[in-house]
Amino acid sequence: MSRFTRTVAAVFDATVMVGLALSSTRGSFADPAANVVLWGSAAAAIVAALVVVAGAPAAVGWIAIGYIAFAGLLATARPSLLVFALAVALMPLVPRPRGSLALGLAIAVVVAVGARYALGPLA
């Protein structure tokens, strides 16, 4: 997949997540759970897209994917499979740290579990 194609797909994914957050919350930041899950995922998707667009360090993109995975699966009692699907959709687009998919997945898992303990009470 060319860099241009990855860029278009990553920007599209981030735009869809922002649109989902806007439509679900009507642009409000009043609900702490929605802030953690929807708005946090939207911000993380934008970060992942910026990593693809700007060629930023791959680990930053995988940290963002880890946050999105946390928001989709671990933030609330009821998983949001749509949000988790965003994390999965970004995985082939974000560069692999040191060329290793295993390292990228490890970073994402550590971030997701760490965020569960750090941000769990907010959701």
TIKEMAR-462762 format. One record per residue (C-alpha): x, y, z. Coordinates in steps of 0.05 Angstrom, whole numbers, plus 5000, padded with zeros to 4 digits. Layout:
XYZ
...
***
This chain:
500050005000
502950674981
504151225031
498851654996
493651105003
495450995076
494851745088
488051795055
485451195095
488251445161
485252145151
478651825132
478651395195
480151995239
474752405205
469651855216
471551805289
470852555299
464052525264
461851945309
463952335371
460352965346
453952595328
453752175392
455052745440
452053315399
458653675408
458253665484
463753495533
458853415591
459052655597
465752405627
464751705598
463651985528
469752425536
474151835552
471251365499
469051795441
472952445445
479252085470
478751605411
477652175363
483952525389
487951875386
485551745315
487952445295
494652305327
495251635289
493451995224
498752525238
503851975248
502151695179
501852375145
508152675177
512252055185
512752155260
515551605305
511650965296
511250845371
506851465378
501851175329
501650515366
500550885432
494551215399
492050535375
492850265445
488550825473
483150695421
483349955438
482550135512
476650595496
473350055454
474249465500
476249665570
473550365586
466350185600
462549565622
459549495552
464949465497
464249915437
466049465379
465650035330
471150415368
475349785374
474449675299
477750355289
483850115326
484149495282
483149915219
489050365237
493849785250
495949665178
496450415164
501050625221
508450455210
511149885252
516250085306
522949805284
519249415230
516048955281
508548835285
509648455351
512849075382
507149515357
501949045387
505849005452
505949765457
498449795443
496849255495
501149595549
497750265535
490749965535
491749595601
495350195632
489850665611
484750195642
487950285709
489651025700
483151265668
478150715688
475051125745
473451695696
469251255650
***
